[in-house]
Amino acid sequence: MSFRPIRYDSGRVTRLPAANSVAFLKGAAVEDNGSGLLRLATNASTEVRYVSLETITTTVSGQLIDVLETQGVLFDADTDAVPAQTDVGTLADLATNSTINPDASANDVFYIESIIDTATTRVRGYFVNNIS
């Protein structure tokens, strides 16, 4: 399960420093850990600015990893439950660093634009970032 970019402009891929001993999976949502290093996002995350583009376990603090900036990028995203038509047009939370919870809206990090497939619990949408 993961977030897969559907449409994005070139130039959104970058290498950023990550925290030590983190097992990043390709397509996982990542966030700043408050110390300028990336870590995996959680269901409590309020902003997802990057998605990992590689599967790697960091071995040192500050190790550079490839990430995709999420602002303005359309994603094919897995959900933790079957999405309902009433979920379209709503904001949802992360369930994990690789899935959306279409029924939760406490943190509102992902906008559900449409349902791709209810059998595989996939939606299409955007991360909502509070960039100031």
N, C-alpha and C positions, 0 to 999 in steps of 0.2 A: 504494500500500500504506500502511496506517496502522492505528492503534488507534481503534476507533469505540465510544463508550460505548453500552451497551444499557440499563442501568438505573442511575440515580443520583439522589440527593436534590438538591433545589434548594439553592442556596447554596454549591455546590462550585466555581462559576466565580469566578475572581479575576483581577486584573491584577497582574503582577509584573515587576520590572525585568530586562532581558536584557542580555547582553554585546553589544558592537558587532560589526557585520558578520557576523551569523549569519542564515542563510537557513532560517527555521522554516517547516515545512509543516504544514498542518492535520492533526491526528492523530499528529504525531510525539512520541515520548517525549522529555522534557526533564529536566534535572537542574541542581542548583546547581554552579557552576564553582569553588566554594571561596572565592569573593570576594563572595558574596551576589548574583550575577547568574546568570540562566539560560543554559544552552547545550544543544545537542543531546546526548542520551544516546548511548552507544556500546556495542559488544559487551562492553566491560570494565566497564560500569556495574553497581554493586551495589545501587542504590536509585533507583527512578523514582517521584517524588512528584507529577509533573505531566505532562499531555499538552497540547500546543499546540492551541488552538481556532481559529487563524487562520494563513493563509499570508502571511508577511511577512519581509522582510529588514531587520534593524535597521540604523539609520544613525548611532546614537549610543549610547554606553555608558549603561545605565540606562533605555533606552526601554522603556515598559510594553507588555506583550503579554498577550492573553487566554489563560488556561490553565485546565484542569480538574484539581482535586486528584484523585489516583487512589485514595486510601484508601477501601475499601468499594465501589468502582465496578466493575461487571461490564462487560468489554470483549469485543467481536468483534475478534479480532486476526489479522493475516496472519502466516504462517510462511514460512521460507526453504526448507522441504522438506515433503514430504507427511507429515502427522502420522499416527502409527500409534495403534491403540487402546491400546497399552501406554504411550503418552505421557499418557493421561488420568490425572489424579490425581498428576502429577509436577510438579516445579518445573523451569523452563527459563530460559535466558539470552536476552538480546537478541542478534539477529544484526546488526541495524542499528537506527537510531532509529525505524524503522517496521515492523520484523518481529521475530518470536520465532524462536529456534533450538530446536525441540522436542527435539533430540538432545544439547544441551549443558546441563550443570548445575553449572558452576563458581561462578557468581554467584547463581543461584536467585532471579531477580527477578520471575518470572511463574508463577502456578499455573494449569495447564491443567485446566479443569473438564470440558470436553467438546469433541468435534470437531463443527464446524458443517458443513464440506464438505471432503472430501479433494481434489476436483477443483480447487478454488480455494485450497487449503491454508489454510483458516481454522479457528481454534479460538476457544473462549469461555473466559474466565477472568479472573483478578484479578492486579494487581501486588501483590507481597509487599513491604511496607515495614517496615524495622527502626526504627520510630518509638519513641523512648524518652521 
